Amino acid sequence: MAAVGALALGLSLATATSASADTDADPREGLTAGLHDAGQAASNIALLSAQQKTAPFTTNSDLAFTGNHAIAGNYFGFQIYDVSDPAAPTLSGTFVCPGGQGDVSVAGNLLFMSVESGPGRLDCGTTPVPATDPQTFRGVRVFDITDITNPVQVAAVQTCRGSHTHTVVEDPDDTENVYVYVSGTAGVRTTTTTVDGGCINVPGNTVESQLDAEGNPIASARFLVEVIKVPLAAPQDAAVVNKARLFTDADTGSAAGLWPGGSHGEGMQSTSATDACHDITVYAEIGLAAGACEGNGILIDISDPVNPVRLDAVTDPRFAYWHSATFNNDGTKVVFTDEWGGGSSPRCRAEDPKNWGANAIFDIVDGKLEFRSYYKMPAIQTAQENCVAHNGSLIPVPGRDIMVQAWYQGGLSVFDFTDSSNPVEIAYFDRGPNDASRLVTGGYWSTYWYNGNVYGNEIGRGFDSLALQPSEFLSANEIAAAGEYQLPAFNAQAQPKYGHAPSFAVVRSFVDQAERNGTLSGAALSEVREHVDKAETLAAGPAAGRALVAQLDNAARKSGAAADSSLVEAITALAGTLD
């Protein structure tokens, strides 16, 4: 998102819920305005807590998680919340360190933070300094958070365009280092005194257009992704080790080998030129990354994290700005988002196309991206609400592809894209506009699932925690199974491959799904559930394993499902733990 100014801070917690009097209308439409007393509408998800941000913090941005803590990025630093009780998070600490954007990630005892604008300073001071001052900082900060309430900055890696966002890459084959992919989208520095190798804003689109004093070619600071290597034993030695040219035309050698910027034709979008990535999401377990790179979506081989290689690139005439990406758990799909309007404009009005400012869902087929469908939060929002696709994450429901996503003042939307050609909304939460008479930028920057709950960083209001509720779209068993998958830490741009340990909740999730899709019904459905219930009752007592397994074997047999079905495989896996 483009930089926004400081937002007013309110003093009261919103409790009111409001909906349109027209029962046929979406309840999100017609909500009353207000900063902390706006009307609310929810379906199949409940707001548990709304923590107001404190002074001097301004614009809330991205979220990262470690242990029982959520780290809420802000243009003025970050705030740390204890979420051990999701219904009542508490503010554990704050760290003032301005520099714009403030995207955060964690890796072990290290915290990374993006800095791209004033008053970014090496010492985290709040008074701006001239661009030529040695204290000026644009790049990625590295903090030691061994004591999470007392972060200590141990490194600050300068980059030519600062860091709008970044992505932490943990290579399964390299336990001694982590890597950080830096996405810098700001203008190139006008001074090069603090950046190793200098910063050149070469005119034109070639990699090498100028010569230095010794006659050596100088590479442009645009059209690249910087790779920082961070030695875990010596994070103070973090440094840029590669400037990956992921957009180069293989035939011409031009660094600007992808979308040059401009209109796609009458009735279509005008799309930004590709000279950087806005966000890169890595999936280290499968060796792939997906880059949302302004004018293109790209698929990247990261099997060698220092030297990422582009595998495929796509563009879309209905996308204005490729913003972020999310894989499904199998690594067979990618959801790309379009931040049409830069995040500060109303793009969910009645007149706005449903396939602009939306998600584009692609299948990955033989290493190529193949478009399947669009998804956009369906409620009509007002001209006083900035609304467009933004940051989200998967919800680890066994056997399904489900994502929770922020839409700024469009609230959050939970949608199922298991059928990538037919995404369906299954839950939502929304508030009315910040102001009834004018657009005051706000809403959810990020909404992510972490260890059983959804957490949202609200730009102007604060930090929210929410809980999914059972519905016709998502059963209590599926929610319970998703909550059983626990992580020690989470960065949404570094997707883990989740796998569920055998459990009764997982088995019942697949039973519920079989009922929902019509493959299990009537007496067979009742008998399967009865056998599973008996097995769980026996498991709570002194019964021999053989009796438990017999009940589960009966459940598998009565289901009529194939041996390689998800349901029978889940039952067999559970039986294996009880025998």
KEDRENDREN-144788 format. One record per residue (C-alpha): y, z, x; residue in one letter; residue number from 1. Coordinates in steps of 0.02 Angstrom, whole numbers, plus 50000, padded with zeros to 5 digits. Layout:
residues N
    yy    zz    xx aa   i
     Y     Z     X  a NUM
...
END
This chain:
residues 579
    yy    zz    xx aa   i
 50000 50000 50000  m   1
 50177 49967 50056  a   2
 50278 50120 50105  a   3
 50357 50215 49961  v   4
 50489 50348 49961  g   5
 50469 50534 49934  a   6
 50418 50579 49757  l   7
 50483 50721 49654  a   8
 50377 50877 49649  l   9
 50340 50962 49484  g  10
 50301 51142 49446  l  11
 50178 51147 49303  s  12
 49996 51095 49283  l  13
 49963 50962 49151  a  14
 49849 51021 49012  t  15
 49895 50908 48866  a  16
 49786 50765 48807  t  17
 49864 50624 48709  s  18
 49799 50462 48633  a  19
 49865 50322 48526  s  20
 49862 50349 48339  a  21
 49776 50181 48321  d  22
 49591 50226 48330  t  23
 49546 50047 48375  d  24
 49657 50051 48529  a  25
 49602 50111 48700  d  26
 49648 50297 48710  p  27
 49732 50263 48877  r  28
 49865 50160 48791  e  29
 50019 50252 48726  g  30
 50000 50411 48829  l  31
 50156 50518 48841  t  32
 50252 50516 49006  a  33
 50283 50659 49127  g  34
 50250 50711 49305  l  35
 50142 50864 49274  h  36
 50139 50866 49084  d  37
 50092 50685 49046  a  38
 49967 50644 48911  g  39
 49787 50622 48966  q  40
 49640 50518 48909  a  41
 49462 50535 48970  a  42
 49293 50461 48930  s  43
 49131 50525 49004  n  44
 49221 50618 49144  i  45
 49315 50783 49142  a  46
 49464 50842 49244  l  47
 49416 51009 49322  l  48
 49569 51047 49425  s  49
 49739 50973 49469  a  50
 49816 51047 49627  q  51
 49999 51008 49652  q  52
 50050 50952 49825  k  53
 50171 51065 49916  t  54
 50334 51036 50010  a  55
 50372 50950 50127  p  56
 50233 50826 50087  f  57
 50284 50661 50011  t  58
 50167 50517 49970  t  59
 49983 50563 49958  n  60
 49866 50430 50030  s  61
 49682 50425 50077  d  62
 49545 50558 50079  l  63
 49408 50610 50200  a  64
 49279 50748 50184  f  65
 49189 50867 50301  t  66
 49079 51011 50249  g  67
 49160 51102 50104  n  68
 49331 51028 50140  h  69
 49429 50879 50078  a  70
 49566 50816 50193  i  71
 49706 50736 50093  a  72
 49810 50614 50193  g  73
 49997 50603 50164  n  74
 50143 50506 50237  y  75
 50202 50673 50309  f  76
 50036 50737 50379  g  77
 49884 50804 50288  f  78
 49828 50946 50177  q  79
 49657 51030 50184  i  80
 49570 51088 50025  y  81
 49417 51200 50012  d  82
 49307 51118 49880  v  83
 49159 51236 49890  s  84
 49198 51271 49706  d  85
 49241 51098 49637  p  86
 49310 51177 49479  a  87
 49439 51275 49579  a  88
 49484 51196 49747  p  89
 49601 51297 49855  t  90
 49727 51242 49985  l  91
 49658 51301 50154  s  92
 49792 51232 50266  g  93
 49927 51103 50296  t  94
 49978 51003 50449  f  95
 50148 50920 50457  v  96
 50142 50762 50561  c  97
 50245 50617 50491  p  98
 50217 50434 50526  g  99
 50185 50343 50363  g 100
 50020 50295 50283  q 101
 49923 50445 50345  g 102
 49749 50376 50314  d 103
 49620 50500 50379  v 104
 49438 50494 50436  s 105
 49319 50618 50515  v 106
 49178 50609 50643  a 107
 49098 50774 50691  g 108
 49238 50889 50748  n 109
 49364 50747 50762  l 110
 49494 50692 50637  l 111
 49580 50523 50648  f 112
 49747 50481 50568  m 113
 49839 50315 50548  s 114
 50024 50303 50595  v 115
 50130 50148 50570  e 116
 50310 50196 50533  s 117
 50452 50318 50562  g 118
 50471 50453 50607  p 119
 50305 50434 50699  g 120
 50316 50536 50859  r 121
 50188 50588 50988  l 122
 50231 50771 50959  d 123
 50223 50761 50768  c 124
 50409 50800 50760  g 125
 50502 50764 50599  t 126
 50663 50692 50673  t 127
 50659 50503 50701  p 128
 50688 50437 50876  v 129
 50739 50262 50934  p 130
 50599 50134 50957  a 131
 50628 50140 51145  t 132
 50605 50329 51156  d 133
 50445 50382 51246  p 134
 50407 50498 51100  q 135
 50391 50353 50978  t 136
 50213 50335 50915  f 137
 50125 50199 50815  r 138
 49936 50195 50815  g 139
 49792 50316 50788  v 140
 49802 50503 50817  r 141
 49646 50602 50864  v 142
 49633 50787 50819  f 143
 49505 50918 50862  d 144
 49462 51009 50700  i 145
 49333 51130 50766  t 146
 49445 51256 50680  d 147
 49488 51151 50529  i 148
 49636 51260 50483  t 149
 49710 51237 50656  n 150
 49699 51052 50705  p 151
 49743 51011 50886  v 152
 49799 50837 50933  q 153
 49696 50782 51084  v 154
 49740 50596 51093  a 155
 49861 50469 51024  a 156
 49815 50287 51052  v 157
 49965 50171 51042  q 158
 49943 50000 50962  t 159
 50059 49852 50945  c 160
 50069 49850 50755  r 161
 50030 50032 50724  g 162
 49886 50078 50610  s 163
 49901 50044 50424  h 164
 49719 50093 50404  t 165
 49571 50123 50519  h 166
 49382 50133 50508  t 167
 49268 50249 50605  v 168
 49108 50166 50667  v 169
 48963 50276 50718  e 170
 48835 50167 50807  d 171
 48655 50229 50775  p 172
 48612 50174 50953  d 173
 48760 50261 51037  d 174
 48770 50449 51015  t 175
 48899 50475 51152  e 176
 49044 50378 51074  n 177
 49123 50334 50910  v 178
 49227 50179 50883  y 179
 49382 50152 50778  v 180
 49429 49983 50705  y 181
 49618 49978 50688  v 182
 49699 49874 50552  s 183
 49883 49852 50595  g 184
 49986 49757 50467  t 185
 50164 49806 50516  a 186
 50277 49699 50623  g 187
 50243 49688 50809  v 188
 50337 49818 50913  r 189
 50501 49764 50986  t 190
 50466 49870 51139  t 191
 50308 49866 51243  t 192
 50336 50011 51361  t 193
 50209 50127 51281  t 194
 50067 50006 51244  v 195
 49942 49956 51377  d 196
 49954 49769 51406  g 197
 50115 49750 51309  g 198
 50147 49679 51136  c 199
 50195 49498 51109  i 200
 50241 49424 50943  n 201
 50197 49247 50992  v 202
 50272 49118 50874  p 203
 50150 48997 50800  g 204
 49965 49018 50774  n 205
 49885 49001 50945  t 206
 49806 49143 51041  v 207
 49894 49098 51203  e 208
 50069 49027 51184  s 209
 50168 49111 51322  q 210
 50147 49151 51507  l 211
 50189 49311 51596  d 212
 50286 49322 51761  a 213
 50129 49279 51860  e 214
 50090 49128 51753  g 215
 49947 49209 51658  n 216
 49930 49172 51472  p 217
 49988 49310 51353  i 218
 49891 49339 51193  a 219
 49981 49369 51029  s 220
 49975 49545 50957  a 221
 49936 49465 50789  r 222
 49773 49390 50725  f 223
 49662 49529 50791  l 224
 49574 49693 50755  v 225
 49586 49824 50892  e 226
 49431 49924 50938  v 227
 49459 50100 51006  i 228
 49318 50187 51100  k 229
 49318 50377 51084  v 230
 49201 50472 51202  p 231
 49141 50623 51103  l 232
 49133 50730 51260  a 233
 49310 50680 51311  a 234
 49408 50620 51159  p 235
 49569 50632 51260  q 236
 49509 50473 51348  d 237
 49510 50369 51188  a 238
 49573 50194 51223  a 239
 49574 50016 51157  v 240
 49424 49924 51230  v 241
 49432 49760 51134  n 242
 49551 49653 51033  k 243
 49430 49562 50920  a 244
 49487 49389 50865  r 245
 49395 49385 50699  l 246
 49499 49246 50622  f 247
 49483 49113 50756  t 248
 49441 48934 50707  d 249
 49282 48892 50801  a 250
 49330 48708 50815  d 251
 49513 48719 50866  t 252
 49520 48889 50949  g 253
 49670 48937 50843  s 254
 49684 49124 50818  a 255
 49748 49090 50643  a 256
 49590 49001 50588  g 257
 49583 49070 50412  l 258
 49699 49062 50261  w 259
 49874 49010 50318  p 260
 49963 49085 50168  g 261
 50037 49003 50015  g 262
 49999 48948 49839  s 263
 49829 48891 49780  h 264
 49909 48778 49651  g 265
 49982 48784 49477  e 266
 49923 48933 49377  g 267
 49848 49018 49529  m 268
 49905 49153 49650  q 269
 50005 49137 49809  s 270
 49899 49226 49939  t 271
 49957 49313 50098  s 272
 49917 49233 50266  a 273
 49774 49309 50364  t 274
 49842 49384 50525  d 275
 49760 49557 50509  a 276
 49637 49654 50404  c 277
 49704 49780 50281  h 278
 49540 49875 50272  d 279
 49368 49859 50351  i 280
 49217 49946 50277  t 281
 49069 49966 50394  v 282
 48888 49992 50347  y 283
 48815 50039 50515  a 284
 48636 50061 50454  e 285
 48626 49875 50413  i 286
 48740 49816 50552  g 287
 48870 49738 50436  l 288
 49052 49762 50392  a 289
 49161 49686 50258  a 290
 49342 49651 50300  g 291
 49478 49635 50168  a 292
 49595 49534 50276  c 293
 49753 49491 50178  e 294
 49711 49310 50139  g 295
 49522 49317 50156  n 296
 49369 49422 50129  g 297
 49256 49416 50281  i 298
 49079 49472 50323  l 299
 49058 49542 50499  i 300
 48910 49575 50614  d 301
 48938 49746 50696  i 302
 48770 49764 50781  s 303
 48875 49775 50940  d 304
 49020 49882 50876  p 305
 49132 49842 51024  v 306
 49117 49657 50992  n 307
 49115 49623 50804  p 308
 49078 49443 50754  v 309
 49131 49354 50594  r 310
 48984 49286 50494  l 311
 49072 49216 50342  d 312
 49244 49205 50261  a 313
 49296 49172 50082  v 314
 49459 49155 49990  t 315
 49501 49163 49805  d 316
 49641 49073 49713  p 317
 49665 49225 49601  r 318
 49688 49350 49743  f 319
 49861 49389 49811  a 320
 49810 49513 49947  y 321
 49632 49558 49999  w 322
 49645 49746 50014  h 323
 49479 49841 50028  s 324
 49291 49821 50016  a 325
 49137 49919 49960  t 326
 48954 49874 49986  f 327
 48818 49921 49864  n 328
 48684 50035 49934  n 329
 48559 49894 49966  d 330
 48689 49798 50065  g 331
 48665 49646 49953  t 332
 48836 49649 49868  k 333
 49018 49676 49912  v 334
 49160 49726 49796  v 335
 49328 49663 49864  f 336
 49493 49721 49789  t 337
 49656 49626 49765  d 338
 49815 49728 49785  e 339
 49926 49606 49691  w 340
 50104 49671 49698  g 341
 50075 49785 49848  g 342
 50028 49936 49744  g 343
 50204 49973 49685  s 344
 50213 49849 49539  s 345
 50148 49854 49360  p 346
 50002 49732 49360  r 347
 49899 49794 49211  c 348
 50018 49742 49072  r 349
 49962 49640 48923  a 350
 50031 49481 49003  e 351
 49942 49508 49169  d 352
 49781 49407 49192  p 353
 49621 49509 49192  k 354
 49562 49419 49348  n 355
 49721 49451 49450  w 356
 49744 49618 49537  g 357
 49560 49647 49505  a 358
 49395 49665 49597  n 359
 49293 49514 49649  a 360
 49106 49549 49661  i 361
 49006 49447 49786  f 362
 48820 49440 49821  d 363
 48767 49423 50003  i 364
 48643 49279 50012  v 365
 48573 49226 50181  d 366
 48723 49301 50270  g 367
 48849 49216 50156  k 368
 48963 49284 50020  l 369
 48932 49209 49848  e 370
 49054 49250 49707  f 371
 48982 49323 49547  r 372
 49119 49401 49439  s 373
 49283 49496 49422  y 374
 49311 49672 49361  y 375
 49477 49747 49309  k 376
 49515 49914 49228  m 377
 49526 49857 49045  p 378
 49664 49966 48970  a 379
 49839 49895 48947  i 380
 49968 49991 49050  q 381
 50157 49991 49034  t 382
 50295 49917 49140  a 383
 50330 50096 49198  q 384
 50159 50111 49283  e 385
 50111 50033 49448  n 386
 49932 49978 49422  c 387
 49814 49870 49524  v 388
 49643 49883 49606  a 389
 49634 50014 49744  h 390
 49515 50130 49838  n 391
 49347 50189 49775  g 392
 49168 50229 49825  s 393
 48989 50219 49765  l 394
 48912 50354 49656  i 395
 48733 50379 49718  p 396
 48638 50359 49554  v 397
 48458 50309 49593  p 398
 48422 50126 49556  g 399
 48598 50079 49502  r 400
 48758 50011 49580  d 401
 48900 50120 49513  i 402
 49075 50139 49585  m 403
 49221 50254 49547  v 404
 49388 50172 49585  q 405
 49573 50215 49589  a 406
 49698 50106 49495  w 407
 49859 50198 49539  y 408
 49943 50241 49373  q 409
 49800 50152 49286  g 410
 49700 50309 49325  g 411
 49519 50298 49381  l 412
 49381 50189 49315  s 413
 49193 50208 49340  v 414
 49097 50045 49323  f 415
 48919 49985 49341  d 416
 48894 49823 49439  f 417
 48704 49828 49451  t 418
 48713 49658 49369  d 419
 48844 49584 49485  s 420
 48885 49449 49357  s 421
 48918 49575 49219  n 422
 49009 49734 49276  p 423
 49034 49865 49139  v 424
 49152 50014 49131  e 425
 49059 50176 49093  i 426
 49192 50311 49116  a 427
 49379 50334 49144  y 428
 49521 50458 49165  f 429
 49706 50418 49148  d 430
 49875 50500 49130  r 431
 50035 50434 49054  g 432
 50176 50365 49162  p 433
 50271 50476 49283  n 434
 50430 50429 49191  d 435
 50458 50355 49018  a 436
 50609 50249 49060  s 437
 50578 50182 49236  r 438
 50439 50147 49359  l 439
 50414 50295 49476  v 440
 50274 50248 49596  t 441
 50123 50360 49580  g 442
 49944 50373 49521  g 443
 49780 50383 49613  y 444
 49778 50312 49789  w 445
 49594 50356 49812  s 446
 49454 50419 49701  t 447
 49291 50457 49792  y 448
 49124 50537 49752  w 449
 49073 50677 49869  y 450
 48922 50791 49849  n 451
 48918 50798 49661  g 452
 49098 50773 49607  n 453
 49240 50648 49603  v 454
 49399 50690 49699  y 455
 49563 50599 49685  g 456
 49722 50599 49788  n 457
 49866 50571 49668  e 458
 50018 50497 49754  i 459
 50152 50600 49670  g 460
 50059 50742 49586  r 461
 49927 50811 49703  g 462
 49739 50831 49724  f 463
 49616 50819 49578  d 464
 49433 50862 49556  s 465
 49330 50789 49414  l 466
 49151 50795 49348  a 467
 49052 50656 49265  l 468
 48988 50695 49090  q 469
 48825 50633 49011  p 470
 48844 50483 48898  s 471
 48751 50333 48830  e 472
 48791 50247 48995  f 473
 48742 50386 49115  l 474
 48619 50526 49079  s 475
 48625 50707 49133  a 476
 48473 50672 49242  n 477
 48560 50529 49331  e 478
 48713 50637 49363  i 479
 48600 50777 49428  a 480
 48506 50658 49543  a 481
 48669 50588 49612  a 482
 48725 50766 49648  g 483
 48565 50804 49744  e 484
 48618 50680 49878  y 485
 48723 50785 49997  q 486
 48820 50731 50151  l 487
 48888 50836 50294  p 488
 49044 50725 50296  a 489
 49107 50566 50215  f 490
 49229 50425 50251  n 491
 49232 50294 50114  a 492
 49261 50156 50242  q 493
 49103 50207 50337  a 494
 48969 50192 50206  q 495
 48807 50290 50229  p 496
 48644 50220 50164  k 497
 48591 50348 50036  y 498
 48411 50389 49995  g 499
 48354 50520 49872  h 500
 48225 50650 49916  a 501
 48085 50656 49785  p 502
 48134 50766 49638  s 503
 48111 50787 49452  f 504
 48291 50732 49424  a 505
 48257 50567 49515  v 506
 48099 50537 49413  v 507
 48189 50576 49250  r 508
 48331 50461 49301  s 509
 48211 50314 49308  f 510
 48133 50368 49143  v 511
 48306 50370 49063  d 512
 48344 50199 49136  q 513
 48180 50129 49068  a 514
 48227 50196 48896  e 515
 48402 50122 48911  r 516
 48341 49949 48958  n 517
 48202 49951 48827  g 518
 48051 49946 48940  t 519
 47993 50119 48886  l 520
 48004 50182 48708  s 521
 47913 50266 48565  g 522
 47755 50367 48595  a 523
 47741 50309 48776  a 524
 47916 50374 48815  l 525
 47877 50542 48734  s 526
 47713 50559 48827  e 527
 47791 50518 48996  v 528
 47925 50648 48970  r 529
 47798 50776 48912  e 530
 47691 50753 49067  h 531
 47844 50765 49182  v 532
 47901 50923 49092  d 533
 47728 51002 49110  k 534
 47724 50960 49294  a 535
 47892 51044 49321  e 536
 47834 51198 49224  t 537
 47678 51208 49332  l 538
 47782 51186 49489  a 539
 47880 51343 49444  a 540
 47720 51446 49437  g 541
 47563 51479 49539  p 542
 47468 51325 49480  a 543
 47369 51225 49606  a 544
 47444 51063 49669  g 545
 47302 50963 49591  r 546
 47358 51011 49416  a 547
 47537 50957 49450  l 548
 47481 50792 49523  v 549
 47369 50760 49374  a 550
 47518 50777 49257  q 551
 47621 50658 49362  l 552
 47477 50535 49375  d 553
 47467 50537 49186  n 554
 47655 50507 49174  a 555
 47641 50355 49288  a 556
 47493 50286 49191  r 557
 47571 50313 49019  k 558
 47732 50228 49075  s 559
 47642 50062 49086  g 560
 47753 50017 49234  a 561
 47691 49924 49386  a 562
 47641 50020 49542  a 563
 47789 49948 49637  d 564
 47916 49990 49502  s 565
 48053 50114 49541  s 566
 47986 50234 49409  l 567
 47807 50240 49472  v 568
 47863 50246 49654  e 569
 47975 50395 49613  a 570
 47831 50483 49524  i 571
 47711 50447 49668  t 572
 47837 50511 49796  a 573
 47862 50672 49698  l 574
 47674 50697 49680  a 575
 47658 50679 49868  g 576
 47772 50830 49894  t 577
 47674 50938 49771  l 578
 47494 50899 49821  d 579
END
